[in-house]
Every structure is written in C-alpha cells, then in structure tokens.
C-alpha cells in the first residue's frame, strides 16, 4: 500500500499513527532470498527506532495459489523461507492466497490444495507459526470446511471483509463467527460487488471467461467506510469473539493510497 524503500515506508507508517506494519516478502527488498542476517538486523533496528511491530508478512506467491500440483513443491519451499523470515522479524503470521476452494470436497483441485496445505500446516506447527489464508474467493463456510479438514491451526485465516463482500457477497459478520477458531490477522479494507460471477473466473482459475461477462467489472475496492462492509457490526463481532490481533489497513488502488490509509486510520 505504501510505495517506497523499506525505511521510507516505515517512517510513513509511523507518521500515520500505526502500531504495526504488514510487510510484502515475496520479492524485492524484503524477500528472504534477498536478505542476509546483517540486513535483517538492520530492518529490525529501523522498526524498533520507529516503534512499530510487524503484524504479518505477506507471502502471496501469486498465480493460482496452491491449485496446480506441478507448482506446489516450489511454492511450499518458498513459503517456508518466508515463515523463517517472519520469525526473525518477531511475527509468526504469513498471509497468503491459496486459490479458490471448490464447494465440492470431492473435486480434484480440492485434494491438490489439501495436500499443499497439509505440508504448510505441518511446517507452521513445527515452528509455532501460521499461514493465514486470506478470505474472499469462497464463502466463509466453504473455507471453514476446508480448514477443518486439515486438523491444524498451522493454516489459519487472514480475514479480509472487503473480499468477502466484493467476490461472493458473503457477510463479514457471519464470517467472523464461522471462522472464529482460525482468525489470526485481519485486513481493514472496503469494497463493493458490482457483478456476480463464479470466483474461478474472477481469480483467473478458469479460462476463457465467457464472452457475456468478459467486459464486466466484477468489483471495486473503495476507501474504508464508503463500501459494503458494515464496520460497526464487523468490529463488534471481532470484539465478541475476543480477537486481539491487528486490523491492518490494506489499500492497493486509488490515486492517493496514503491519504486513504490515513482516512481509514482516523
């Protein structure tokens, strides 16, 4: 959401009044394969000097998440290295997208995703960490069923209320209660569903997109407080389940993301 060097972004986050930051760790300056112990120590000193914690790392490796078996081995190993970096930076949460969970547990893609998430969960459990799946591509009930099948807290939830509203039209308040045993991190974001379509088309899993919807705009992300997320009810639900983690403002679009982040913070 903030564009600049690590030091510049940390200083911007401090100026905005935040208590923590989520750090993108897939490529660039903060990817684990681009860091040495000395560089990690330097980043930690910058965080400390600005009084900020790391809420989580973003370890979203793109593509189709963990839906293509031939890609999963490489992605799982990269994900483990991102967890190692997270622990070095004193957080135990890595957020990620795993893809679109099919509604049918018998679907071949469901099984492929289960196998990948079993491996992720096993590693996370072994080091006391969580891979936090970002909500949105499926309803919270479908995601809960998938997570229940893993029998682990190593794969948990990064609850993004806007994604639920924008993609499936799911109610973020109900999602809080459905996923209460798994929520370790949240995104504070807002948006609107503009045209309902299968999430597999929206997330690029199925091709080609049918001609009748190829020119449709499926959703819009908007500044927090101006979209479909009922934040008073949503925050009350998080309070009700005892969530005490971060509300991490995510603003990836718009002409002035930093201004929108300040609006969201206020």
NORZI-V297142 format. One record per helix or strand. SS is the DSSP state (hx for helix, st for strand). FROM is the first residue (numbers start at 1). LEN is the number of residues. Records with the same first field share a line. If there is no record, write none. Layout:
# NORZI-V297142
SS = FROM-LEN / FROM-LEN
This chain:
# NORZI-V297142
hx = 6-11 / 28-3 / 32-3 / 37-13 / 69-20 / 108-20 / 140-11 / 161-8 / 172-7 / 199-4 / 211-3 / 231-11 / 257-9
st = 20-5 / 53-6 / 93-4 / 130-5 / 155-6 / 183-6 / 190-4 / 219-4 / 247-3
